[in-house]
């Protein structure tokens, strides 16, 4: 399939439905998923609802949700984060999103992200460009690293968090020395959407969970961003990290990150570009 745009209407319907549920209902009971990690009852409810909607509408496309895992099979797979930024949502912080993407042979080819409490919907299909609220968007024209506003993904929790966060803190320190401002919003979907719209100049996440990244990667690429792993290879579902960057200073960001990865003891003698973090 090459005309992914024909699937946008059902994706938009699904995300709009999920966003309306978020606006209408409280988070509900919280389920502990691990050390300082949780899901709300609404995460589970939205995922069940959207999974069923897409099963009926697109029975030949598989599904991966953050909370309930995989159903169906095939070369294409819907990927849903029912509430990206659950910790924000639970506390009433409006920086949270519904994120629905489509993978085809492991590549992000379509995405819809809605920010229920900020009133914006971002959408893209491969080859058709990216939009916010139906209007075309492009990445920023920022050309100097010293003028860049860069978002970095959340610090790690759970097993191995201390070691992972030494790397994240080192990257934060390097960025603080080089860019205009560093931001941490707590939602990868929002970071990637804002990059696509030109509000941010880079969105750096030292992990690659498909429900966090698929929709945003598709949207950022269609808006003109370069999306790579830390070796500069085109990002896909098997990448270890997600670096989405305004093209003018992609090499600057990659060089900065490589210096962090190769600085003992954080890099342990070499780059960890191909290892999950």
Secondary structure, DSSP 8 states (H G I E B T S, - for coil): ---GGGGHHHHHHHHHHHHHHHHHS---SEEEEETTEEEEHHHHHHHHHHHHHHHHH-TTSEEEETTTEEES-SSEEEEEEEEETHHHHHTT-S--EEEEEEEETTEEEEEEEEETTTTEEEEEETTS-EEETTEEE-------GGG-EEEE-----STTHHHHHHHHHHHHHHHHHHSSEEE--S-HHHHHHHHHHTS-SEEEES---HHHHHHHHHHHHHTT-EEE-TTS-B--TT-SSEEEE-GGGHHHHHHHHHHHHTSTTTTTTS--TTS--
